[in-house]
Amino acid sequence: MADPSDAKENSRAPGAILFMCGMNSIRSPMAEAIARSLLPRGTYIASAGVRTGKRDPFVDAVLEEIGLTLGRRQPQTLEELEDDYFDLVITLAPEAHHAALELTRANAVDVMYWPTLDPTLATGTREQILSAYRDVRDHLTRQIKAHLSTGRAADLA
């Protein structure tokens, strides 16, 4: 049975969401791509990192498995964002959470922390490493569906 507090949380998605992680190369761009596929088209969604990162080919591989792509998108830092107004900042790593709290302390912006494992810590075969990236992808998908989706099928097109 669903928790009644979940219904209230899911009743309205924010209009502008920023996903943040350390280098904007794995977790936050993955969350951005997934959120774009699940949230209403009018929702502004971006991602950034605290530091400069490089695009990770494993992200492309696990997103492609579910029919998503980053396109030509490259990692960016907070300073490189085109827009800086967000209703909600979702942080996926401790470093990003601290930076977001500092960045938003004078603004009325909600900050949520979704602890998300770093798949680059995985070792082993290519398949074992891909499995760690899939775990992150699936975790982010569940989080977005649970906390941000409106629940209206027409909005999830």
TORBAGU-820777 format. One record per residue: x, y, z of N, C-alpha, C in turn. Coordinates in nm, 4 decimals. Atoms other than C-alpha are relative to their C-alpha. Example, Ala and Ser with C-alpha at 12.3 -4.5 7.8 and 13.67 -1.06 7.14 Angstrom:
REM TORBAGU-820777
+----------+----------+----------+----------+----------+----------+----------+----------+----------+
!     n.xx !     n.yy !     n.zz !    ca.xx !    ca.yy !    ca.zz !     c.xx !     c.yy !     c.zz !
+----------+----------+----------+----------+----------+----------+----------+----------+----------+
!   0.0890 !  -0.1190 !   0.0000 !   1.2300 !  -0.4500 !   0.7800 !   0.0900 !   0.1200 !   0.0000 !
!  -0.0820 !  -0.1190 !  -0.0060 !   1.3670 !  -0.1060 !   0.7140 !  -0.0770 !   0.1090 !   0.0730 !
+----------+----------+----------+----------+----------+----------+----------+----------+----------+
***
This chain:
REM TORBAGU-820777
+----------+----------+----------+----------+----------+----------+----------+----------+----------+
!     n.xx !     n.yy !     n.zz !    ca.xx !    ca.yy !    ca.zz !     c.xx !     c.yy !     c.zz !
+----------+----------+----------+----------+----------+----------+----------+----------+----------+
!   0.0841 !  -0.1185 !   0.0000 !   0.0000 !   0.0000 !   0.0000 !   0.0881 !   0.1242 !   0.0000 !
!  -0.0808 !  -0.1220 !   0.0123 !   0.1342 !   0.3441 !  -0.0912 !  -0.0133 !   0.0872 !   0.1236 !
!  -0.0030 !  -0.0950 !  -0.1116 !   0.2314 !   0.5904 !   0.1792 !  -0.0726 !   0.1268 !  -0.0448 !
!   0.0730 !  -0.1210 !   0.0393 !  -0.0133 !   0.8886 !   0.1729 !   0.0914 !   0.1202 !  -0.0212 !
!  -0.0914 !  -0.1134 !   0.0184 !   0.2812 !   1.1282 !   0.2031 !   0.0648 !  -0.0036 !  -0.1376 !
!  -0.0565 !   0.0117 !   0.1351 !   0.4135 !   0.9930 !  -0.1288 !  -0.0910 !   0.0676 !  -0.1014 !
!   0.0937 !  -0.0609 !   0.0947 !   0.0986 !   1.1117 !  -0.3078 !   0.0183 !   0.1512 !  -0.0025 !
!  -0.0200 !  -0.1445 !  -0.0059 !   0.1536 !   1.4660 !  -0.1889 !   0.1307 !   0.0380 !  -0.0685 !
!  -0.1294 !  -0.0305 !   0.0589 !   0.5210 !   1.4565 !  -0.2904 !  -0.0034 !  -0.0140 !  -0.1517 !
!   0.0063 !   0.0252 !   0.1439 !   0.4326 !   1.3212 !  -0.6360 !  -0.1020 !   0.0866 !  -0.0722 !
!   0.1100 !  -0.0713 !   0.0617 !   0.1479 !   1.5631 !  -0.6993 !   0.0446 !   0.1061 !  -0.0998 !
!  -0.0422 !  -0.1048 !   0.0926 !   0.3526 !   1.8281 !  -0.8784 !   0.1518 !  -0.0024 !  -0.0162 !
!  -0.1429 !  -0.0017 !   0.0268 !   0.6921 !   1.8163 !  -1.0445 !   0.0484 !   0.1443 !  -0.0038 !
!  -0.0557 !  -0.1361 !   0.0084 !   0.9171 !   2.1230 !  -1.0099 !   0.0167 !   0.0423 !  -0.1460 !
!  -0.0138 !  -0.0516 !   0.1356 !   0.9474 !   2.3484 !  -1.3154 !   0.1429 !   0.0032 !  -0.0512 !
!  -0.1412 !  -0.0053 !   0.0394 !   1.3293 !   2.3637 !  -1.3161 !   0.0819 !  -0.0801 !   0.0999 !
!  -0.0751 !   0.0923 !  -0.0856 !   1.5569 !   2.0895 !  -1.1806 !   0.1457 !  -0.0037 !  -0.0445 !
!  -0.1426 !   0.0164 !   0.0252 !   1.9353 !   2.0739 !  -1.1523 !   0.0478 !  -0.1238 !   0.0732 !
!  -0.0659 !   0.1157 !  -0.0596 !   2.1134 !   1.7440 !  -1.0922 !   0.1489 !   0.0329 !   0.0107 !
!  -0.1416 !  -0.0308 !  -0.0229 !   2.4623 !   1.7806 !  -0.9425 !   0.0758 !  -0.1217 !   0.0529 !
!  -0.0913 !   0.0992 !  -0.0558 !   2.7508 !   1.5431 !  -0.8848 !   0.1414 !   0.0571 !  -0.0081 !
!  -0.1377 !  -0.0480 !  -0.0056 !   3.1281 !   1.5666 !  -0.8664 !   0.0517 !   0.0605 !  -0.1289 !
!  -0.0598 !  -0.0470 !   0.1250 !   3.2311 !   1.5975 !  -1.2310 !  -0.0967 !   0.0043 !  -0.1176 !
!   0.1001 !  -0.0049 !   0.1060 !   2.9054 !   1.5814 !  -1.4306 !   0.0363 !  -0.0908 !  -0.1167 !
!  -0.0347 !   0.0920 !   0.1083 !   3.0329 !   1.2832 !  -1.6221 !  -0.0751 !  -0.1326 !   0.0088 !
!   0.0690 !   0.1283 !  -0.0127 !   2.8292 !   0.9911 !  -1.4844 !  -0.1392 !   0.0178 !   0.0598 !
!   0.1283 !   0.0026 !  -0.0715 !   2.5551 !   1.0315 !  -1.2248 !  -0.0944 !   0.1121 !  -0.0424 !
!   0.0930 !  -0.1105 !   0.0313 !   2.4140 !   1.3772 !  -1.2968 !  -0.0435 !   0.0034 !  -0.1465 !
!   0.0530 !   0.0021 !   0.1372 !   2.4051 !   1.3530 !  -1.6791 !  -0.0935 !  -0.1190 !  -0.0242 !
!   0.0888 !   0.1145 !   0.0110 !   2.2495 !   1.0081 !  -1.6444 !  -0.1377 !   0.0376 !   0.0562 !
!   0.1264 !  -0.0438 !  -0.0606 !   1.9844 !   1.1546 !  -1.4113 !  -0.0717 !   0.1000 !  -0.0907 !
!   0.0595 !  -0.0985 !   0.0912 !   1.9291 !   1.4432 !  -1.6538 !  -0.0705 !  -0.0694 !  -0.1162 !
!   0.0583 !   0.0701 !   0.1152 !   1.8679 !   1.2078 !  -1.9482 !  -0.1244 !  -0.0787 !   0.0407 !
!   0.1142 !   0.0790 !  -0.0472 !   1.6349 !   0.9839 !  -1.7470 !  -0.1168 !   0.0924 !   0.0340 !
!   0.1065 !  -0.0944 !  -0.0366 !   1.4401 !   1.2787 !  -1.6054 !  -0.0656 !   0.0598 !  -0.1232 !
!   0.0574 !  -0.0543 !   0.1239 !   1.3963 !   1.4259 !  -1.9545 !  -0.0988 !  -0.0980 !  -0.0628 !
!   0.0882 !   0.1004 !   0.0597 !   1.2368 !   1.0990 !  -2.0620 !  -0.1252 !  -0.0250 !   0.0832 !
!   0.1111 !   0.0320 !  -0.0890 !   1.0026 !   1.0750 !  -1.7616 !  -0.0867 !   0.1190 !   0.0408 !
!   0.0726 !  -0.1165 !  -0.0507 !   0.9001 !   1.4294 !  -1.6681 !  -0.0678 !   0.0764 !  -0.1138 !
!   0.0713 !  -0.0765 !   0.1038 !   0.6637 !   1.6655 !  -1.8516 !   0.0974 !   0.0805 !  -0.0869 !
!  -0.0866 !  -0.0689 !   0.0972 !   0.8145 !   1.8292 !  -2.1620 !   0.0368 !   0.1418 !   0.0405 !
!  -0.0275 !  -0.1378 !  -0.0387 !   0.7931 !   2.1786 !  -2.0132 !   0.0946 !   0.0146 !   0.1172 !
!  -0.0907 !  -0.0057 !  -0.1142 !   1.0190 !   2.0888 !  -1.7209 !   0.1413 !   0.0299 !  -0.0496 !
!  -0.1384 !  -0.0316 !   0.0349 !   1.3620 !   2.2526 !  -1.7473 !   0.0898 !  -0.0888 !   0.0859 !
!  -0.0863 !   0.0948 !  -0.0696 !   1.6247 !   1.9929 !  -1.6572 !   0.1432 !   0.0224 !  -0.0463 !
!  -0.1417 !  -0.0181 !   0.0315 !   2.0000 !   2.0458 !  -1.6394 !   0.0826 !  -0.0804 !   0.0994 !
!  -0.0905 !   0.0642 !  -0.0939 !   2.3021 !   1.8910 !  -1.4749 !   0.1351 !   0.0694 !  -0.0077 !
!  -0.1320 !  -0.0626 !  -0.0080 !   2.6418 !   2.0137 !  -1.3647 !   0.0822 !  -0.0704 !   0.1070 !
!  -0.0902 !   0.0563 !  -0.0987 !   2.9438 !   1.9123 !  -1.1652 !   0.0709 !   0.1082 !   0.0778 !
!  -0.0777 !  -0.0925 !  -0.0817 !   3.1480 !   2.0739 !  -0.8947 !   0.1340 !   0.0275 !  -0.0687 !
!  -0.1279 !  -0.0100 !   0.0698 !   3.4639 !   2.0068 !  -1.0968 !  -0.0178 !  -0.0412 !  -0.1458 !
!   0.0017 !   0.0372 !   0.1420 !   3.5443 !   1.9578 !  -1.4664 !   0.0223 !  -0.1503 !  -0.0145 !
!  -0.0137 !   0.1429 !   0.0251 !   3.4992 !   1.6025 !  -1.5900 !   0.0046 !  -0.0290 !  -0.1484 !
!  -0.0013 !   0.0453 !   0.1386 !   3.5193 !   1.3993 !  -1.9093 !  -0.1146 !  -0.0974 !  -0.0205 !
!   0.1113 !   0.0889 !   0.0334 !   3.2377 !   1.2146 !  -2.0827 !   0.0432 !  -0.1455 !   0.0187 !
!  -0.0282 !   0.1395 !  -0.0314 !   3.2202 !   0.8502 !  -1.9764 !  -0.0752 !  -0.0909 !  -0.0977 !
!   0.0663 !   0.0849 !   0.1000 !   3.1497 !   0.5931 !  -2.2520 !  -0.0928 !  -0.1061 !   0.0605 !
!   0.0900 !   0.0966 !  -0.0632 !   2.9904 !   0.3506 !  -2.0040 !  -0.1388 !   0.0600 !   0.0218 !
!   0.1293 !  -0.0673 !  -0.0147 !   2.7149 !   0.6084 !  -1.9437 !  -0.0776 !  -0.0110 !  -0.1300 !
!   0.0652 !   0.0113 !   0.1307 !   2.6400 !   0.6141 !  -2.3164 !  -0.0522 !  -0.1420 !  -0.0215 !
!   0.0387 !   0.1395 !   0.0218 !   2.6284 !   0.2325 !  -2.3218 !  -0.1242 !  -0.0378 !   0.0802 !
!   0.1153 !   0.0417 !  -0.0807 !   2.3833 !   0.1894 !  -2.0318 !  -0.1248 !   0.0837 !  -0.0293 !
!   0.1169 !  -0.0781 !   0.0410 !   2.1591 !   0.4741 !  -2.1457 !  -0.0561 !  -0.0539 !  -0.1309 !
!   0.0438 !   0.0550 !   0.1288 !   2.1471 !   0.3286 !  -2.4968 !  -0.0833 !  -0.1267 !   0.0205 !
!   0.0760 !   0.1225 !  -0.0279 !   2.0208 !   0.0016 !  -2.3467 !  -0.1475 !   0.0285 !   0.0297 !
!   0.1400 !  -0.0334 !  -0.0304 !   1.7031 !   0.1818 !  -2.2369 !  -0.0544 !   0.1055 !  -0.0976 !
!   0.0494 !  -0.0874 !   0.1059 !   1.6685 !   0.3915 !  -2.5528 !   0.0253 !   0.1479 !   0.0217 !
!  -0.0325 !  -0.1402 !  -0.0260 !   1.8217 !   0.7148 !  -2.4190 !   0.1400 !   0.0330 !  -0.0478 !
!  -0.1313 !  -0.0456 !   0.0416 !   2.1188 !   0.9215 !  -2.5255 !   0.0299 !   0.1367 !   0.0608 !
!  -0.0420 !  -0.1335 !  -0.0415 !   2.3186 !   1.2207 !  -2.4081 !   0.0189 !   0.0911 !  -0.1206 !
!  -0.0222 !  -0.0803 !   0.1202 !   2.3512 !   1.3359 !  -2.7679 !   0.1425 !   0.0547 !  -0.0012 !
!  -0.1322 !  -0.0637 !   0.0056 !   2.6391 !   1.5804 !  -2.8058 !   0.0410 !   0.0617 !   0.1334 !
!  -0.0230 !  -0.0615 !  -0.1299 !   2.6191 !   1.6892 !  -2.4441 !   0.1358 !  -0.0390 !   0.0592 !
!  -0.1289 !   0.0207 !  -0.0660 !   2.9523 !   1.7290 !  -2.2654 !  -0.0117 !   0.0430 !   0.1466 !
!   0.0037 !  -0.0410 !  -0.1402 !   3.0190 !   1.7568 !  -1.8910 !   0.0216 !   0.1507 !   0.0151 !
!  -0.0146 !  -0.1423 !  -0.0273 !   2.9868 !   2.1073 !  -1.7497 !   0.0037 !   0.0246 !   0.1499 !
!  -0.0045 !  -0.0395 !  -0.1400 !   3.0568 !   2.2807 !  -1.4221 !  -0.1137 !   0.0970 !   0.0295 !
!   0.1031 !  -0.0964 !  -0.0402 !   2.8198 !   2.5025 !  -1.2260 !   0.0199 !   0.1340 !  -0.0695 !
!  -0.0305 !  -0.1291 !   0.0612 !   2.9954 !   2.8083 !  -1.3698 !  -0.0380 !   0.0045 !  -0.1475 !
!   0.0306 !   0.0063 !   0.1427 !   2.9205 !   2.6910 !  -1.7238 !  -0.1493 !  -0.0116 !  -0.0312 !
!   0.1447 !   0.0105 !   0.0231 !   2.5431 !   2.6568 !  -1.6768 !  -0.0532 !   0.1252 !  -0.0678 !
!   0.0618 !  -0.1141 !   0.0680 !   2.3379 !   2.8788 !  -1.9084 !  -0.0984 !   0.0712 !   0.0916 !
!   0.0983 !  -0.0567 !  -0.0920 !   2.0657 !   2.9307 !  -1.6477 !   0.0393 !  -0.0376 !   0.1422 !
!  -0.0364 !   0.0305 !  -0.1378 !   2.1066 !   2.9500 !  -1.2743 !  -0.1178 !   0.0071 !   0.0956 !
!   0.1167 !   0.0038 !  -0.0868 !   1.7494 !   2.9516 !  -1.1455 !  -0.0625 !  -0.1395 !  -0.0070 !
!   0.0604 !   0.1320 !  -0.0084 !   1.6124 !   2.6181 !  -1.0293 !  -0.0932 !  -0.0039 !   0.1201 !
!   0.0907 !   0.0231 !  -0.1120 !   1.3176 !   2.5172 !  -0.8111 !   0.0581 !  -0.1054 !   0.0937 !
!  -0.0498 !   0.1149 !  -0.0734 !   1.5010 !   2.2052 !  -0.7025 !   0.1395 !  -0.0355 !  -0.0483 !
!  -0.1333 !   0.0514 !   0.0301 !   1.8643 !   2.0977 !  -0.6868 !   0.0097 !  -0.1362 !   0.0659 !
!  -0.0156 !   0.1360 !  -0.0510 !   1.9211 !   1.7240 !  -0.6500 !   0.1470 !  -0.0364 !  -0.0097 !
!  -0.1412 !   0.0339 !  -0.0048 !   2.2667 !   1.6245 !  -0.5401 !   0.0150 !  -0.1509 !   0.0122 !
!  -0.0186 !   0.1444 !   0.0077 !   2.4028 !   1.2773 !  -0.6006 !   0.1301 !  -0.0465 !   0.0643 !
!  -0.1270 !   0.0312 !  -0.0656 !   2.7376 !   1.2932 !  -0.4184 !   0.0214 !   0.1003 !   0.1133 !
!  -0.0195 !  -0.0901 !  -0.1137 !   2.8473 !   1.4437 !  -0.0850 !   0.0635 !   0.1339 !  -0.0385 !
!  -0.0678 !  -0.1227 !   0.0447 !   3.0794 !   1.6969 !  -0.2514 !  -0.0984 !   0.0958 !  -0.0668 !
!   0.0994 !  -0.0814 !   0.0698 !   2.7944 !   1.8198 !  -0.4718 !  -0.1039 !   0.0534 !   0.0984 !
!   0.0997 !  -0.0443 !  -0.0979 !   2.5557 !   1.8369 !  -0.1765 !   0.0517 !   0.1207 !   0.0786 !
!  -0.0582 !  -0.1131 !  -0.0733 !   2.7884 !   2.0640 !   0.0198 !   0.0049 !   0.1248 !  -0.0875 !
!  -0.0062 !  -0.1137 !   0.0930 !   2.8382 !   2.2856 !  -0.2866 !  -0.1394 !   0.0587 !  -0.0242 !
!   0.1363 !  -0.0473 !   0.0246 !   2.4619 !   2.3064 !  -0.3495 !  -0.0545 !   0.0767 !   0.1199 !
!   0.0470 !  -0.0700 !  -0.1198 !   2.3872 !   2.4040 !   0.0095 !   0.0648 !   0.1379 !   0.0105 !
!  -0.0700 !  -0.1286 !  -0.0024 !   2.6487 !   2.6774 !  -0.0099 !  -0.0554 !   0.0933 !  -0.1077 !
!   0.0493 !  -0.0776 !   0.1141 !   2.5219 !   2.7945 !  -0.3497 !  -0.1406 !   0.0552 !   0.0238 !
!   0.1405 !  -0.0370 !  -0.0124 !   2.1579 !   2.8109 !  -0.2447 !  -0.0377 !   0.0578 !   0.1366 !
!   0.0353 !  -0.0393 !  -0.1374 !   2.1791 !   2.9264 !   0.1163 !  -0.0734 !   0.1339 !   0.0091 !
!   0.0693 !  -0.1291 !  -0.0011 !   2.0546 !   3.2781 !   0.0303 !  -0.1234 !   0.0006 !  -0.0898 !
!   0.1127 !   0.0095 !   0.0932 !   1.7843 !   3.1547 !  -0.2110 !  -0.1044 !  -0.0982 !   0.0520 !
!   0.1079 !   0.0929 !  -0.0360 !   1.4508 !   2.9792 !  -0.1690 !  -0.0024 !  -0.1148 !  -0.1003 !
!  -0.0127 !   0.1140 !   0.0901 !   1.5605 !   2.6644 !  -0.3505 !   0.0047 !  -0.1266 !   0.0846 !
!  -0.0044 !   0.1275 !  -0.0700 !   1.4895 !   2.3117 !  -0.2331 !   0.1229 !  -0.0775 !  -0.0464 !
!  -0.1144 !   0.0852 !   0.0310 !   1.7944 !   2.0865 !  -0.2162 !  -0.0284 !  -0.1381 !   0.0575 !
!   0.0186 !   0.1387 !  -0.0429 !   1.7542 !   1.7086 !  -0.2016 !   0.1301 !  -0.0746 !  -0.0216 !
!  -0.1191 !   0.0826 !   0.0140 !   2.0345 !   1.4601 !  -0.1471 !  -0.0431 !  -0.1438 !  -0.0231 !
!   0.0243 !   0.1390 !   0.0322 !   2.0035 !   1.1236 !  -0.3207 !   0.1348 !  -0.0697 !  -0.0050 !
!  -0.1302 !   0.0684 !   0.0032 !   2.3159 !   0.9287 !  -0.2200 !   0.0021 !  -0.1043 !  -0.1111 !
!  -0.0102 !   0.0877 !   0.1168 !   2.4257 !   0.7487 !  -0.5349 !   0.1435 !  -0.0482 !  -0.0132 !
!  -0.1337 !   0.0578 !   0.0081 !   2.7194 !   0.5122 !  -0.5596 !   0.0745 !   0.0460 !  -0.1251 !
!  -0.0861 !  -0.0343 !   0.1128 !   3.0107 !   0.5979 !  -0.7877 !   0.0381 !  -0.1296 !  -0.0705 !
!  -0.0279 !   0.1266 !   0.0673 !   3.0256 !   0.3174 !  -1.0480 !   0.1451 !  -0.0148 !  -0.0454 !
!  -0.1407 !   0.0121 !   0.0397 !   3.3883 !   0.3981 !  -1.1327 !   0.0812 !  -0.0768 !   0.1037 !
!  -0.0687 !   0.0775 !  -0.1028 !   3.4812 !   0.2198 !  -0.8087 !  -0.0075 !  -0.1496 !  -0.0280 !
!   0.0150 !   0.1410 !   0.0355 !   3.3715 !  -0.1110 !  -0.9650 !   0.1246 !  -0.0497 !  -0.0731 !
!  -0.1142 !   0.0628 !   0.0671 !   3.6454 !  -0.3455 !  -1.0768 !  -0.0464 !  -0.1322 !  -0.0592 !
!   0.0317 !   0.1294 !   0.0597 !   3.6513 !  -0.6649 !  -1.2767 !  -0.0103 !   0.0103 !  -0.1502 !
!   0.0167 !   0.0059 !   0.1447 !   3.5408 !  -0.7481 !  -1.6259 !  -0.0832 !   0.1187 !  -0.0483 !
!   0.0830 !  -0.1058 !   0.0594 !   3.3748 !  -0.5040 !  -1.8635 !  -0.1458 !  -0.0185 !   0.0400 !
!   0.1389 !   0.0275 !  -0.0361 !   3.0429 !  -0.6736 !  -1.7868 !  -0.0266 !   0.0342 !   0.1466 !
!   0.0172 !  -0.0344 !  -0.1417 !   3.0929 !  -0.6304 !  -1.4098 !  -0.0038 !   0.1519 !   0.0191 !
!  -0.0004 !  -0.1463 !  -0.0077 !   3.1717 !  -0.2619 !  -1.4587 !  -0.1314 !   0.0549 !  -0.0561 !
!   0.1297 !  -0.0419 !   0.0561 !   2.8672 !  -0.2181 !  -1.6856 !  -0.1135 !  -0.0267 !   0.0980 !
!   0.1023 !   0.0326 !  -0.0988 !   2.6587 !  -0.3851 !  -1.4156 !  -0.0083 !   0.1088 !   0.1080 !
!  -0.0016 !  -0.1078 !  -0.0999 !   2.7669 !  -0.1166 !  -1.1659 !  -0.0656 !   0.1259 !  -0.0568 !
!   0.0625 !  -0.1159 !   0.0651 !   2.6635 !   0.1552 !  -1.4143 !  -0.1513 !  -0.0219 !  -0.0150 !
!   0.1430 !   0.0305 !   0.0104 !   2.3289 !  -0.0196 !  -1.4709 !  -0.0687 !   0.0190 !   0.1360 !
!   0.0566 !  -0.0178 !  -0.1342 !   2.2728 !  -0.0241 !  -1.0947 !  -0.0257 !   0.1482 !   0.0282 !
!   0.0174 !  -0.1445 !  -0.0192 !   2.3239 !   0.3538 !  -1.0858 !  -0.1162 !   0.0501 !  -0.0852 !
!   0.1095 !  -0.0401 !   0.0902 !   2.0942 !   0.4039 !  -1.3872 !  -0.1352 !  -0.0400 !   0.0580 !
!   0.1274 !   0.0494 !  -0.0517 !   1.8214 !   0.1919 !  -1.2310 !  -0.0370 !   0.0686 !   0.1317 !
!   0.0229 !  -0.0738 !  -0.1245 !   1.8595 !   0.3611 !  -0.8903 !  -0.0548 !   0.1391 !  -0.0307 !
!   0.0448 !  -0.1354 !   0.0357 !   1.8220 !   0.7046 !  -1.0511 !  -0.1401 !  -0.0029 !  -0.0606 !
!   0.1339 !   0.0129 !   0.0591 !   1.5199 !   0.5896 !  -1.2517 !  -0.1049 !  -0.0166 !   0.1098 !
!   0.0948 !   0.0202 !  -0.1108 !   1.3495 !   0.4664 !  -0.9341 !  -0.0188 !   0.1291 !   0.0799 !
!   0.0079 !  -0.1235 !  -0.0772 !   1.4302 !   0.7903 !  -0.7495 !  -0.0838 !   0.1051 !  -0.0731 !
!   0.0737 !  -0.0994 !   0.0796 !   1.2968 !   1.0098 !  -1.0304 !  -0.1475 !  -0.0358 !  -0.0046 !
!   0.1400 !   0.0425 !   0.0037 !   0.9791 !   0.8048 !  -1.0618 !  -0.0674 !   0.0200 !   0.1358 !
!   0.0586 !  -0.0086 !  -0.1340 !   0.9235 !   0.8035 !  -0.6853 !  -0.0170 !   0.1431 !   0.0486 !
!  -0.0004 !  -0.1336 !  -0.0587 !   1.0003 !   1.1684 !  -0.6118 !  -0.0403 !   0.1127 !  -0.0939 !
!   0.0235 !  -0.1105 !   0.0929 !   0.9435 !   1.3691 !  -0.9300 !  -0.1128 !  -0.0209 !  -0.0991 !
!   0.1043 !   0.0257 !   0.0992 !   0.6924 !   1.2000 !  -1.1591 !  -0.1348 !   0.0464 !   0.0513 !
!   0.1321 !  -0.0505 !  -0.0365 !   0.3467 !   1.3520 !  -1.1597 !  -0.1015 !  -0.1119 !   0.0117 !
!   0.0939 !   0.1106 !  -0.0042 !   0.1823 !   1.0150 !  -1.2055 !  -0.1054 !   0.0063 !  -0.1080 !
!   0.0980 !  -0.0109 !   0.1085 !  -0.0218 !   1.1390 !  -1.5010 !   0.0665 !  -0.0481 !  -0.1287 !
!  -0.0611 !   0.0620 !   0.1181 !   0.0515 !   0.9268 !  -1.8085 !   0.0226 !   0.1006 !  -0.1122 !
!  -0.0145 !  -0.0972 !   0.1081 !  -0.0020 !   1.2187 !  -2.0478 !   0.1234 !   0.0876 !   0.0218 !
!  -0.1165 !  -0.0831 !  -0.0291 !   0.2728 !   1.4132 !  -1.8713 !   0.1309 !  -0.0753 !  -0.0155 !
!  -0.1213 !   0.0797 !   0.0057 !   0.5186 !   1.1277 !  -1.8989 !   0.0342 !  -0.0422 !  -0.1417 !
!  -0.0260 !   0.0333 !   0.1415 !   0.5225 !   1.1187 !  -2.2804 !   0.1416 !   0.0363 !  -0.0387 !
+----------+----------+----------+----------+----------+----------+----------+----------+----------+
***
